[in-house]
Amino acid sequence: MKTVQMTLDENLVSEVDKTARRIGTTRSAFTRDALRSALKNIRMKELERKHREGYTRKPVKGGEFSDWENEQHWGE
């Protein structure tokens, strides 16, 4: 691992420390998890944007997926 120095608001550090203690982890572990979660969220948003752009460039044609309609079962 690499040590990184960051500048954060005192209130933010206080909230992170309180939360980390409450859930039984360290400030560093909490921050690592938060950064991983933020990166995952950004990647997901990028994929969703690409997905929307793809359907904008090539919209679904009427009946394109109708062969699968009989296979769907939504339950009661």
C-alpha positions as CSV (number, residue, x, y, z in Angstrom):
1,M,0.0,0.0,0.0
2,K,1.0,3.6,-0.5
3,T,0.6,6.4,2.1
4,V,-1.2,9.4,0.7
5,Q,-1.6,12.8,2.3
6,M,-4.9,14.6,1.8
7,T,-6.4,17.9,2.9
8,L,-9.9,17.5,4.3
9,D,-12.4,19.6,6.3
10,E,-12.2,19.0,10.0
11,N,-15.9,18.3,10.1
12,L,-15.5,15.6,7.4
13,V,-12.6,14.0,9.2
14,S,-14.7,14.0,12.5
15,E,-17.7,12.4,10.7
16,V,-15.4,9.7,9.1
17,D,-13.7,9.0,12.4
18,K,-17.1,8.7,14.3
19,T,-18.5,6.4,11.6
20,A,-15.4,4.3,11.3
21,R,-15.4,3.7,15.1
22,R,-19.2,2.9,15.0
23,I,-18.7,0.3,12.4
24,G,-15.5,-1.1,13.8
25,T,-13.0,-0.1,11.2
26,T,-10.2,2.5,10.7
27,R,-10.2,5.8,9.0
28,S,-7.9,4.4,6.3
29,A,-10.1,1.3,5.7
30,F,-13.2,3.4,5.7
31,T,-11.7,5.9,3.2
32,R,-10.4,3.0,0.9
33,D,-13.9,1.5,0.8
34,A,-15.5,4.9,0.1
35,L,-13.1,5.6,-2.7
36,R,-13.7,2.2,-4.2
37,S,-17.4,2.8,-4.0
38,A,-17.1,6.2,-5.7
39,L,-15.0,4.7,-8.5
40,K,-17.5,1.9,-9.0
41,N,-20.3,4.4,-9.1
42,I,-18.5,6.5,-11.7
43,R,-17.8,3.4,-13.9
44,M,-21.5,2.4,-13.7
45,K,-22.6,5.9,-14.7
46,E,-20.2,5.8,-17.7
47,L,-21.5,2.4,-18.8
48,E,-25.1,3.7,-18.5
49,R,-24.2,6.7,-20.6
50,K,-22.6,4.6,-23.2
51,H,-25.7,2.3,-23.2
52,R,-28.0,5.3,-23.7
53,E,-25.8,6.6,-26.5
54,G,-25.8,3.3,-28.2
55,Y,-29.6,3.1,-28.2
56,T,-29.8,6.7,-29.4
57,R,-27.6,5.8,-32.3
58,K,-29.4,2.6,-33.0
59,P,-32.9,2.5,-31.5
60,V,-34.7,-0.7,-30.9
61,K,-36.9,-1.6,-33.8
62,G,-40.5,-2.6,-33.2
63,G,-40.8,-6.3,-32.7
64,E,-37.0,-6.7,-32.3
65,F,-37.4,-8.6,-29.1
66,S,-40.9,-10.1,-29.6
67,D,-39.5,-13.6,-30.0
68,W,-38.7,-13.5,-26.3
69,E,-42.1,-12.3,-25.0
70,N,-43.4,-15.8,-24.5
71,E,-40.3,-16.7,-22.5
72,Q,-40.9,-14.0,-19.9
73,H,-42.5,-14.9,-16.7
74,W,-43.0,-12.1,-14.2
75,G,-44.7,-14.1,-11.5
76,E,-47.9,-13.3,-9.6
